[in-house]
Amino acid sequence: MRPGDRKVPGPGRRPRPFLVLAAASFLGVFALAAAAEVPAERVVVLGFDGADPDEITAMIAEGELPNLARLGAEGTLAPLGTTRPSESPVAWATFATGMNPGRTGIFDFLEKGEAGYTPQIALVREGTRRISPALRWSLLLLVIAVMGWLTRVAAARWLPEVKVAGGVPSRRVINPYWFVGTVVVLTGFAGHMVLQWIPEELPQAIRARQGDSFWKIAGGAGVPTVALQAPMDFPVEESPGARVLAGFGVPDVRKSFGLWSIYSTDLIEEESTETGGTRYPLRFENGIAASVVRGPRDFTAATDEADQPEVGIPVLFRKSGERLEIETAGRSFHLAVGEWSAMVPITFTLNPLVRLSGLLRFRLLSLEPNVEVFMEPVNFDPERLPPIVDLSWPRDFAGDMARHAGPFETIGWKIITNPLRDGVVDFDAFLEDARFARESNERLLREAVRADDWRLLVAVFLFPDRIQHMLYRFADPEHPNHDAELAVLYGDEIRQTYREMDRIVGETVAAAPPGTRFIVLSDHGFHSFRYQFNVNTWLAEHGYLRSSGGGGERRLEDLFDPHAVFFPGVDWGRSEAFALGLSGIYFNQEGREPQGIVAPGAEREALAERLIADLLAYRDPENGQQVVRVVHRREDIYEGEFVDEAPDLILGLEPGYRIGWQSTLGGFPEAAVTPNLDNWSGDHCSMEDTDGVLIANFDLEGPANLRDMAPTILQLLGVGVPSDMDGASLVPGAPDPELGE
């Protein structure tokens, strides 16, 4: 019989052997598939930033968190190993790609800039996109065509055929030479302005994270995919088969990551805060005060960012009894003390052809004795995105979600942690904002589940991380800034956060189709942040960094100021090492840093050995405790093409200690270890022993690590796992899909 021929039973014969064989084959295949864990039809992945496995386990043991307990009882409840360092951008990048930081290129919130000693945000990099000359000239020709049409209309009106009646013209006629000259001048002026208004280059955000996300891979393999608040995925690239909304890592309209404002009558002049806020003085005259909403720099005005003026729009404040009227962008609204506004749409006009739209919210903090108004950072408006902002794929997905689920904040660092750090808002305002962000994300998730047009659904929530950062001192009686009275009011808020997490999981499980595989996870756990380790101060005390002082307090806003100077007073000709960011020490290496003195090779290795020994031997002068538990050489924990971009040494501190705020930006506090008296009282960055949590309603093998989640999810969906992923699938007994390229 030739291939393709089909044996047909003869007349009068019943094909029983064929049916029996087919049935047996079907049952055999079915049994083998069941034994081999056939990929699930649907997979939901819910990420909760900062959810701690110890806290979850303890609350489950106390009879709380019933939905998480049920999922774990059905399958898996285990710690989830995280990255070194255990920082959110590093961990979420590994979660998304299944790659170690040496391949994702993300090692910290901050990184060393190309200039050598200048820190810069590591979440998104900035580039430019050149506008095609053909496009600019096409627009110019369009202007000329429009001016030609207007000329024709004007000529028909003002240069009519002269009709003589009794030797006198019927109407006065414009001198045709003046008319033509005027048209030529106006056309030239209009064309010149168009070329001025359309810059040769546009600012272009560049995603810092390397490697493809598993949601992009799944979508490209034909799996209908939705990813909401996708971390470390801005700008979102073309992802056929997937609908992606970027989350953690998205900047605000000012290209920062959360620059906020306070308007107050208790000020004489404008001032900046440590965490990136600006305080504006208000002066009421006849019951009205005027100020400005700061916007982006006008990139159409100059090529050099330092020469680009900021664009703002006016905002007016009017006292109205027990309320304050706020007017901006053509809208006005009244607020009582403690009340938030709805999201207000605004537009910054850079020139007649270029505009940027945003959303913001106000909260009236007080009316007496001083008027104080808080304004959140300006978010991009998902329904009015400029062409240079790739917030989602497809581009209209963000707007569609806003139209169906209501407006939402787009900035990656949601929830007002920094204003609470600076003490300009209270804990109630902070918790209200956290609830607003959480409920907005819940609406997006409910809308996606309801649409029922996906096989893979990913959603990430950030509120557990933010609340633990700011309220941990109330849950830790040994924290230097513990307040017993405030603990009565806010001491249960962290546990309440986990109850909200449990509720979200339960509601999503109930709304999803039966048989859906659920994975609930976090990027890291949490600890109390009791003491700051000021690494640059320590380096200076031990002779590794020669400095005459830190040059004053470093501020978050300095990262976005092209005129800011970092490490003033440092003698680089005698300095061997310096610290930047929340975990790393860099060597002042010859040929790499502008004024490097440490030779690569044996001299670099000798410096590493000395530094590691001194760091491990260091003890807190106040209590004698070890501060640094472990020091990693970058080449020992990372592999991949971007290893050379990592800090030379990565610190793992004892829980309770974290690298100090000023040291992250190159500052030098007076002491190497200082008590943390900040509202920001819980953390995980630069701390060892900060595993996340993994909960699933099916069995997974362990030990589990964040890098294993991408290949695990792809295998559940029957999608080939790319060979450049460092993780391995945790699905027991599943056949390995053919590796993708």
C-alpha positions in Angstrom: 0.0 0.0 0.0 1.4 3.4 -0.9 1.5 6.2 1.6 -1.8 8.0 1.6 -3.8 5.0 0.5 -6.8 4.2 2.8 -7.9 0.6 3.4 -11.7 0.4 2.9 -13.7 -2.6 4.3 -15.2 -4.8 1.7 -18.9 -5.2 1.1 -20.8 -6.7 4.0 -17.9 -6.5 6.4 -18.1 -4.6 9.7 -15.0 -2.7 10.6 -14.9 -3.9 14.2 -11.2 -4.4 14.4 -10.7 -0.9 13.1 -13.1 0.6 15.7 -11.5 -1.4 18.5 -8.1 -0.4 17.5 -9.1 3.3 17.1 -10.8 3.2 20.5 -7.8 1.6 22.1 -5.5 4.1 20.5 -7.7 7.0 21.6 -7.8 5.7 25.2 -4.1 5.1 25.2 -3.3 8.6 24.0 -5.7 10.0 26.5 -4.1 8.1 29.3 -0.6 9.1 28.3 -1.7 12.7 28.0 -3.3 12.6 31.4 -0.2 11.0 32.9 2.0 13.6 31.2 0.1 16.6 32.5 -1.5 17.9 29.2 -1.0 21.7 29.0 -3.8 23.6 30.6 -6.3 25.3 28.3 -6.1 28.5 30.3 -3.5 30.0 32.7 -3.9 33.0 35.0 -0.8 34.6 36.5 -1.4 37.1 39.4 1.7 38.9 40.6 1.8 40.8 43.9 4.8 42.9 44.4 6.4 42.3 47.8 4.1 39.5 49.1 6.1 37.8 51.8 5.9 34.0 52.2 6.4 34.0 56.0 3.5 36.5 56.5 1.2 34.5 54.2 2.1 31.2 55.9 1.5 32.7 59.3 -1.9 34.2 58.4 -3.0 31.0 56.7 -2.1 29.1 59.9 -4.3 31.5 61.8 -7.3 30.8 59.6 -7.0 33.9 57.4 -6.5 34.1 53.7 -8.9 31.3 52.8 -8.5 31.6 49.0 -4.7 31.4 49.1 -5.0 28.5 51.5 -7.3 26.7 49.1 -5.0 27.2 46.1 -2.0 26.0 48.1 -3.9 23.0 49.4 -4.9 22.0 45.8 -1.3 22.2 44.6 1.7 24.3 45.7 2.6 26.8 48.4 6.3 27.4 48.6 9.0 30.1 48.8 10.1 31.5 45.4 13.7 32.3 45.1 14.4 35.8 43.9 17.3 37.6 42.2 20.5 39.2 43.6 19.8 41.9 44.4 16.2 41.4 45.5 15.0 44.7 43.9 11.8 44.9 42.0 13.1 45.9 38.5 15.7 43.2 38.7 13.3 40.5 39.8 10.4 41.4 37.5 12.8 41.5 34.5 13.8 37.9 35.4 10.2 36.9 35.9 9.2 38.2 32.5 12.1 36.7 30.5 13.3 33.6 32.5 16.8 35.1 32.2 19.3 36.1 34.9 20.3 39.8 35.2 23.4 39.2 33.1 21.0 38.7 30.1 18.2 41.1 31.0 20.7 43.9 31.6 18.8 45.1 34.7 20.9 45.2 37.9 19.4 47.9 40.1 16.9 50.8 40.1 19.9 53.0 39.2 22.9 52.5 37.0 26.1 54.2 36.2 25.7 56.6 33.3 28.0 56.6 30.3 29.7 59.7 31.7 31.2 57.5 34.5 30.2 58.9 37.9 26.6 60.0 37.2 23.7 57.8 38.3 20.7 57.4 36.1 17.4 55.6 36.2 17.9 52.0 34.9 14.2 51.2 34.2 14.0 53.1 30.8 16.7 54.6 28.7 16.3 57.7 26.6 17.2 58.0 22.9 16.0 59.9 19.9 14.1 59.0 16.8 14.9 61.0 13.7 11.9 62.3 11.7 12.1 61.4 8.1 13.1 64.5 6.0 10.5 63.3 3.5 7.8 63.6 6.2 8.9 67.1 7.1 8.9 68.3 3.5 5.6 66.6 2.9 4.1 68.6 5.7 5.7 71.7 4.2 4.1 71.0 0.8 0.8 70.4 2.6 1.1 73.9 4.1 1.9 75.4 0.7 -1.1 73.6 -0.8 -3.3 74.9 2.0 -2.0 78.5 1.5 -2.6 78.1 -2.2 -6.2 77.1 -1.6 -6.6 80.1 0.8 -5.1 82.3 -1.8 -7.6 81.2 -4.4 -10.5 81.9 -2.0 -9.1 85.3 -1.1 -8.5 86.2 -4.8 -12.0 85.3 -5.6 -13.2 87.7 -2.9 -10.7 90.6 -3.2 -9.5 90.4 -6.8 -12.8 90.1 -8.8 -13.3 91.0 -12.4 -13.7 94.8 -12.5 -17.1 95.9 -13.7 -17.3 99.5 -14.9 -20.6 101.4 -14.6 -20.4 104.9 -15.9 -16.6 104.7 -15.9 -16.4 104.0 -12.1 -15.3 100.6 -10.7 -18.0 98.7 -9.0 -15.9 98.1 -5.9 -12.5 98.9 -4.5 -9.8 96.4 -5.6 -6.6 95.4 -3.7 -3.5 96.2 -5.6 -2.6 92.8 -7.1 1.2 93.3 -6.6 0.7 93.9 -2.9 -1.7 90.9 -2.7 0.8 88.5 -4.4 3.7 89.8 -2.3 1.7 89.3 0.9 0.7 85.8 -0.1 4.4 84.9 -0.8 5.6 86.3 2.5 2.8 84.6 4.5 3.4 81.2 2.7 7.1 81.5 3.4 6.6 82.4 7.0 4.1 79.5 7.5 6.4 77.0 5.9 9.3 78.3 8.1 7.3 77.9 11.2 6.1 74.4 10.3 9.8 73.3 9.9 10.6 75.0 13.2 7.6 73.3 15.0 8.4 69.9 13.7 11.8 69.0 15.2 14.3 66.9 13.3 14.4 64.4 16.2 11.9 63.3 18.7 12.7 61.9 22.2 12.4 58.1 22.2 12.0 55.9 25.2 14.1 52.7 24.9 13.2 49.7 27.0 16.2 48.9 29.3 15.2 45.3 29.8 16.6 42.9 27.2 15.0 39.6 26.1 11.5 38.7 25.2 8.8 38.4 27.8 6.9 35.1 28.0 3.6 36.9 27.3 5.1 38.1 23.9 6.4 34.6 23.2 3.0 33.0 24.0 1.1 35.5 21.9 3.5 35.0 19.0 2.9 31.2 19.2 -0.8 31.7 18.7 -1.9 31.8 22.4 -4.4 34.6 22.9 -2.7 36.6 25.6 -3.5 39.6 27.9 -0.9 41.2 30.1 -2.0 44.0 32.5 0.4 46.3 34.2 3.2 44.3 32.7 6.4 45.1 34.7 9.6 46.2 33.0 8.0 46.2 29.6 8.0 49.9 28.6 8.0 50.9 25.9 5.8 48.0 24.8 7.1 46.5 21.5 5.1 44.9 18.8 3.6 41.7 20.2 1.3 39.9 17.7 -1.2 37.7 19.4 -0.9 39.5 22.7 -2.5 42.6 24.2 -0.1 44.3 26.6 -0.5 47.2 29.0 2.8 48.4 30.5 3.0 48.9 34.3 6.1 49.1 36.6 8.7 51.2 34.7 6.4 53.7 32.9 7.5 57.3 33.5 5.3 60.3 34.0 4.8 63.1 31.5 7.9 64.9 32.8 10.0 61.8 32.0 10.5 61.2 35.7 9.2 58.5 37.9 7.0 60.4 40.2 7.8 64.1 40.6 4.9 65.6 42.6 3.8 69.0 43.9 2.6 70.9 46.9 0.9 74.3 46.8 1.1 76.1 50.1 0.5 79.5 51.7 3.1 78.6 54.3 6.0 79.2 51.9 8.0 82.2 50.9 9.7 80.8 47.8 9.7 77.6 45.7 11.7 74.7 47.2 12.5 71.1 46.4 12.3 68.0 48.6 14.6 65.0 48.9 12.2 62.7 47.2 11.5 64.7 44.1 8.7 67.0 45.2 8.3 70.7 44.5 6.7 73.0 47.0 5.1 76.2 45.4 4.2 79.3 47.4 0.6 80.5 47.2 -0.4 84.2 47.7 -4.1 84.9 47.8 -5.3 88.3 46.6 -9.0 89.0 46.6 -9.5 85.3 47.4 -7.6 84.0 44.3 -4.1 82.5 44.1 -2.3 81.5 40.9 0.4 79.0 40.3 1.5 76.5 37.6 1.3 72.8 36.8 4.8 71.8 35.7 5.0 69.8 32.6 7.6 68.4 30.2 10.5 70.1 28.7 9.9 71.5 25.2 12.0 69.2 23.1 11.0 71.1 20.0 12.8 74.2 21.2 16.4 72.9 21.4 18.4 69.8 20.8 20.3 70.0 24.1 18.0 69.1 27.0 19.7 71.6 29.2 18.4 74.4 26.9 14.9 73.1 26.7 12.4 75.2 28.7 9.8 73.5 30.8 6.2 73.9 29.7 3.5 74.6 32.2 -0.2 75.4 32.4 -1.8 77.8 34.9 -3.8 76.6 37.9 -6.0 78.9 40.0 -7.2 78.4 43.6 -10.2 80.2 45.0 -11.5 80.1 48.5 -15.1 79.2 48.7 -16.4 78.8 52.3 -15.3 75.4 53.6 -14.2 74.3 50.2 -11.5 75.3 47.7 -12.2 75.7 44.0 -9.4 74.6 41.7 -9.3 75.6 38.1 -6.9 74.3 35.4 -7.0 73.2 31.8 -10.5 74.7 31.4 -12.0 72.6 34.2 -12.9 73.7 37.7 -14.0 71.6 40.8 -14.5 72.1 44.5 -12.7 70.1 47.2 -13.3 69.8 50.9 -10.4 69.1 53.3 -9.2 65.5 52.9 -11.0 65.1 49.5 -9.4 63.9 46.3 -10.4 65.2 42.9 -11.4 63.0 40.0 -8.7 62.5 37.4 -8.3 65.8 35.6 -7.3 65.7 31.9 -4.8 68.4 30.9 -2.8 69.2 27.8 0.6 70.8 27.6 1.2 72.8 24.3 4.8 72.7 23.2 4.0 74.5 20.0 0.9 74.8 17.7 1.7 71.3 16.3 3.0 69.3 19.3 1.0 68.6 22.4 1.2 66.2 25.3 -1.8 65.1 27.2 -2.0 63.9 30.8 -4.1 63.0 33.8 -3.6 64.2 37.4 -5.4 64.3 40.7 -5.4 66.9 43.5 -6.1 66.5 47.2 -6.9 69.4 49.6 -4.8 68.9 52.6 -5.9 71.9 54.7 -7.6 75.3 54.5 -6.7 76.7 57.9 -4.4 78.1 59.1 -2.7 77.5 55.7 -4.0 76.4 52.4 -2.2 73.3 51.2 -3.0 71.3 48.1 -1.2 68.2 47.0 -0.9 67.3 43.3 0.1 63.8 42.1 2.6 63.3 39.2 1.1 63.9 35.8 0.3 60.5 34.2 0.0 60.0 30.5 -3.6 59.9 29.4 -4.3 56.4 28.0 -7.0 57.7 25.7 -4.8 60.5 24.3 -1.3 59.0 24.0 1.3 60.8 21.9 2.9 58.8 19.1 6.2 58.7 20.9 4.7 56.8 24.0 4.2 53.1 23.4 2.2 52.4 26.5 0.4 49.3 25.1 0.2 46.9 22.2 -1.8 47.4 20.2 -1.5 51.1 20.6 -5.2 51.6 21.2 -5.4 48.8 23.8 -4.7 51.3 26.7 -7.4 53.6 25.5 -9.8 50.7 25.0 -9.3 49.6 28.6 -9.8 53.1 29.9 -13.1 53.4 28.0 -14.3 50.1 29.4 -12.9 50.1 32.9 -12.6 53.8 33.6 -9.5 56.1 33.7 -6.4 54.8 35.5 -2.9 55.9 36.4 -0.3 54.9 33.9 2.8 55.8 35.9 4.8 52.8 36.9 5.5 53.9 40.5 1.9 54.2 41.7 1.0 55.2 45.2 2.4 58.3 46.9 5.2 56.8 49.0 7.6 59.7 48.5 5.3 62.4 49.6 4.7 60.4 52.8 8.4 60.0 53.2 8.7 63.8 53.1 5.8 64.2 55.5 3.7 66.4 53.2 0.8 63.9 53.3 -0.5 61.8 56.1 -1.1 58.0 56.4 -4.8 58.4 55.6 -4.0 60.1 52.3 -1.5 57.5 51.5 -3.9 54.6 52.2 -6.6 56.3 50.1 -4.3 56.6 47.2 -3.2 53.0 47.6 -6.9 52.0 47.5 -7.5 54.1 44.4 -4.6 52.4 42.6 -5.6 48.9 43.7 -9.3 49.4 42.7 -8.2 50.8 39.3 -6.1 47.7 38.6 -9.0 45.5 39.9 -11.3 47.0 37.3 -8.8 46.3 34.5 -8.5 42.7 35.7 -12.3 42.2 35.9 -12.7 43.6 32.5 -10.1 41.3 31.0 -11.5 38.2 32.8 -15.1 39.1 31.7 -14.0 39.5 28.0 -13.1 35.8 28.0 -10.9 36.0 24.9 -7.6 34.8 26.3 -5.8 31.6 27.2 -3.0 33.4 29.1 -3.9 36.3 31.5 -1.2 38.1 33.5 -1.9 40.9 35.9 0.5 42.5 38.4 -0.5 44.5 41.5 2.0 46.8 43.3 0.1 47.8 46.5 1.5 45.2 48.9 5.0 46.5 48.3 4.1 50.1 48.7 2.1 49.6 51.9 4.8 47.5 53.6 7.5 50.1 52.6 5.6 52.8 54.5 3.9 51.1 57.4 6.4 48.5 58.6 7.5 50.5 61.6 4.0 50.0 63.1 4.3 46.2 62.8 7.8 46.1 64.3 8.1 47.2 67.9 11.9 47.1 67.6 12.0 49.6 64.8 13.8 52.8 65.8 10.9 54.8 64.5 8.1 52.6 66.0 5.2 54.7 67.3 2.9 52.8 69.7 0.1 55.3 69.4 0.1 55.3 65.6 0.5 51.5 65.7 -3.0 51.3 67.2 -4.4 53.0 64.2 -2.2 51.6 61.4 -0.6 48.5 62.9 -3.0 46.1 61.1 -2.8 47.7 57.7 -0.1 45.3 56.4 -2.2 42.3 57.3 -5.2 44.0 55.8 -3.2 44.3 52.6 -2.8 40.5 52.5 -6.5 40.1 53.1 -7.2 42.3 50.0 -4.7 40.2 48.0 -6.6 37.1 49.1 -9.9 38.6 48.1 -8.6 39.6 44.6 -7.4 36.0 44.1 -10.7 34.5 45.3 -12.8 36.8 43.1 -10.6 36.1 40.0 -10.8 32.3 40.6 -14.6 32.5 40.8 -14.9 34.6 37.6 -12.5 32.5 35.5 -13.7 29.5 33.5 -13.5 26.1 35.4 -10.3 24.3 35.1 -8.1 27.4 34.8 -4.6 27.0 36.1 -3.8 29.7 38.6 -0.3 30.9 39.6 0.0 33.5 42.3 3.5 34.8 43.0 5.6 37.7 44.2 9.0 39.1 43.1 10.4 39.2 46.7 9.5 39.2 50.3 9.9 41.9 53.0 11.8 42.8 56.1 11.9 45.7 58.6 14.3 48.4 57.5 15.8 49.5 60.8 19.3 50.9 59.9 20.8 52.6 56.9 24.3 51.5 55.7 25.9 54.5 54.1 28.3 52.8 51.8 30.1 55.8 50.4 30.7 57.0 54.0 32.1 53.6 54.8 34.3 53.6 51.7 35.6 57.0 52.7 36.3 56.0 56.3 38.3 52.9 55.1 40.3 54.8 52.5 38.7 53.5 49.4 37.1 56.8 48.4 38.8 60.1 48.9 36.4 63.0 49.5 36.2 66.3 51.1 32.4 65.8 51.6 29.3 64.9 49.8 28.5 68.4 48.6 25.2 68.7 50.3 22.1 66.5 50.3 21.3 64.6 47.2 17.8 64.8 45.8 15.8 62.4 43.6 15.0 65.3 41.3 18.8 65.6 40.6 18.4 62.5 38.4 16.2 64.5 36.0 18.2 67.7 36.2 20.7 68.0 33.3 22.7 70.6 35.4 23.0 68.4 38.5 26.6 67.5 39.6 27.2 64.2 41.5 30.1 63.3 43.8 31.4 66.9 44.2 34.6 67.0 46.2 35.8 63.5 45.3 39.4 63.1 44.4 39.1 60.5 41.7 42.9 60.4 41.2 43.1 58.7 44.7 39.7 56.9 44.8 39.5 53.2 44.2 35.8 52.5 44.6 32.4 54.2 44.9 28.8 53.2 45.5 25.7 53.9 43.4 22.2 52.5 43.6 20.7 50.2 46.2 23.2 47.3 46.1 26.4 47.9 44.2 30.0 49.0 44.5 31.9 50.0 41.4 35.7 50.1 41.0 37.2 53.3 39.7 38.7 51.2 36.9 41.3 52.4 34.5 40.1 52.7 30.9 36.4 52.4 32.0 35.8 55.4 34.3 36.9 58.8 33.1 39.5 59.1 35.9 40.0 55.5 36.6 43.1 54.3 38.6 42.5 50.6 39.2 44.1 48.5 36.5 42.1 45.5 35.2 43.4 42.0 36.1 45.5 41.3 39.2 45.0 44.8 40.7 41.3 44.7 40.3 41.1 41.2 41.8 43.3 42.3 44.8 41.0 45.3 45.4 37.9 43.0 45.3 39.5 40.7 47.9 40.4 43.5 50.2 37.0 45.1 49.9 35.1 41.9 50.5 37.2 41.0 53.6 36.7 44.5 55.1 33.0 44.6 54.4 32.4 41.1 56.0 34.4 42.1 59.0 32.5 45.3 59.6 30.3 45.6 62.6 27.6 48.1 63.5 29.4 50.4 66.0 26.2 50.8 68.1 25.2 47.1 68.6 28.1 45.0 67.3 25.9 43.3 64.7 27.3 42.2 61.4 26.0 44.5 58.6 27.1 42.7 55.4 26.2 39.1 55.2 27.7 38.3 51.8 29.4 40.2 48.9 29.1 38.8 45.4 31.4 39.3 42.6 29.4 40.0 39.5 31.0 37.3 37.5 30.1 34.7 40.1 26.4 35.3 40.0 25.6 36.6 36.5 26.3 35.3 33.0 25.4 36.8 29.7 26.4 39.6 27.4 25.6 42.4 29.9 27.6 41.2 32.9 30.2 44.0 32.3 27.5 46.6 32.9 26.8 45.3 36.5 28.4 46.8 39.6 31.7 45.1 40.3 30.4 44.0 43.7 26.8 43.3 44.8 26.1 43.5 48.6 23.8 41.3 50.5 23.1 42.9 53.9 21.7 41.4 57.0 17.9 41.8 57.2 17.2 45.0 59.1 20.0 46.9 57.2 19.6 48.5 53.9 21.9 50.8 51.8 21.1 54.4 52.8 19.1 56.9 50.7 21.9 59.4 50.3 24.4 56.7 49.4 22.3 55.5 46.5 22.9 58.9 44.8 26.5 59.2 45.8 26.0 61.1 49.0 28.1 61.0 52.2 26.1 61.1 55.5 28.2 61.7 58.6 28.1 58.1 59.9 28.4 54.8 58.1 25.4 53.4 60.0 22.5 55.5 61.0 19.1 54.6 62.4 16.2 54.7 59.9 13.8 57.4 61.3 11.9 57.6 58.0 8.3 56.6 57.3 9.8 54.3 54.6 10.4 51.6 57.2 10.2 48.2 55.4 12.3 47.0 52.6 14.0 44.2 50.7 16.6 45.9 48.5 20.2 44.9 49.2 18.9 42.4 51.9 19.6 38.7 51.9 16.9 36.2 52.7 14.0 37.9 50.8 12.4 35.1 48.8 9.0 35.7 47.3 6.1 33.3 47.4 4.7 30.8 44.9 1.1 29.5 45.1 -0.6 27.4 42.5 -3.7 25.2 42.2 -1.6 22.3 40.8 1.6 20.6 41.7 4.9 22.2 40.8 8.4 20.8 41.6 10.8 22.7 43.7 12.9 24.5 44.7 11.4 27.2 42.6 13.0 30.4 41.4 11.7 33.5 39.6 13.7 32.5 36.5 11.7 29.2 36.3 8.3 30.9 36.0 8.5 31.9 32.3 9.5 28.4 31.0 6.9 26.9 33.4 4.1 29.0 32.0 5.1 28.5 28.4 5.2 24.7 29.0 1.7 24.7 30.5 0.5 26.4 27.3 2.3 24.0 25.1 4.7 26.6 23.8 8.3 25.9 23.0 10.7 27.3 25.6 13.5 29.4 24.0 17.0 28.1 24.5 18.3 31.3 26.0 16.1 31.1 29.1 18.1 30.3 32.2 15.1 28.8 34.1 13.6 25.4 33.8 10.0 24.3 33.9 8.6 23.2 37.3 5.8 21.1 35.8 6.4 17.5 37.0 6.5 14.8 34.3 5.6 17.1 31.5 7.1 16.4 28.1 9.6 19.0 27.0 8.2 21.0 24.1 10.8 21.4 21.3 13.1 24.3 22.2 12.4 27.5 20.3 15.1 29.5 18.7 
